[in-house]
Amino acid sequence: MTSMNEISDKRKSQLRCLNCFTRFEPAEKATEVKCPKCEMEWRITWPANDSVKIRGPVWSTVK
């Protein structure tokens, strides 16, 4: 059985697309990512060693 701490630690390194809500894991230290489901592109930041946050969309690719 997976503990809540293990789930929480795993989710720190994952993003949830703000367009389609798919959860995915970006490449480590990437600054831009594309959602594998809806292909929306996001700017991201790494405020802590293993946590990642979406900063906003990549405006040049928004249609």
C-alpha positions as CSV (number, residue, x, y, z in Angstrom):
1,M,0.0,0.0,0.0
2,T,1.3,3.5,-0.9
3,S,1.5,6.0,1.9
4,M,0.2,9.5,1.7
5,N,3.8,10.9,2.0
6,E,4.9,8.8,-1.0
7,I,2.0,10.1,-3.1
8,S,2.7,13.7,-1.9
9,D,6.4,13.4,-2.8
10,K,5.7,12.0,-6.2
11,R,3.2,14.8,-7.0
12,K,5.7,17.5,-6.1
13,S,7.6,16.6,-9.3
14,Q,4.4,16.4,-11.4
15,L,2.3,19.1,-13.1
16,R,-1.4,19.2,-13.7
17,C,-2.3,20.8,-17.0
18,L,-4.5,23.9,-16.4
19,N,-6.2,23.3,-19.7
20,C,-7.2,19.6,-19.5
21,F,-6.1,18.6,-16.0
22,T,-3.9,15.8,-17.1
23,R,-1.1,15.0,-14.6
24,F,2.4,14.6,-16.1
25,E,6.0,14.8,-15.1
26,P,8.2,17.3,-16.9
27,A,11.9,16.8,-17.7
28,E,14.0,17.9,-14.7
29,K,14.8,21.6,-14.7
30,A,12.9,22.3,-17.9
31,T,11.6,25.8,-18.2
32,E,8.8,25.1,-20.8
33,V,6.7,21.9,-21.2
34,K,3.9,20.7,-23.5
35,C,1.0,18.7,-22.1
36,P,1.1,15.2,-23.6
37,K,-2.7,15.2,-23.9
38,C,-3.9,18.6,-25.1
39,E,-0.5,19.9,-26.3
40,M,-0.9,23.2,-24.4
41,E,2.5,24.7,-23.7
42,W,3.4,26.0,-20.2
43,R,6.2,28.0,-18.7
44,I,7.3,26.4,-15.5
45,T,9.6,27.1,-12.5
46,W,11.3,24.9,-9.9
47,P,10.9,26.8,-6.6
48,A,12.4,23.9,-4.5
49,N,14.7,21.1,-5.5
50,D,12.0,18.6,-6.5
51,S,8.8,20.7,-6.8
52,V,7.6,22.3,-10.0
53,K,4.9,25.0,-10.6
54,I,3.3,26.3,-13.7
55,R,4.0,30.0,-14.2
56,G,1.7,30.5,-17.2
57,P,1.1,29.7,-20.8
58,V,3.7,30.1,-23.5
59,W,1.9,33.0,-25.2
60,S,3.6,32.6,-28.6
61,T,1.9,29.2,-29.1
62,V,-1.6,30.0,-27.7
63,K,-4.2,29.8,-30.5
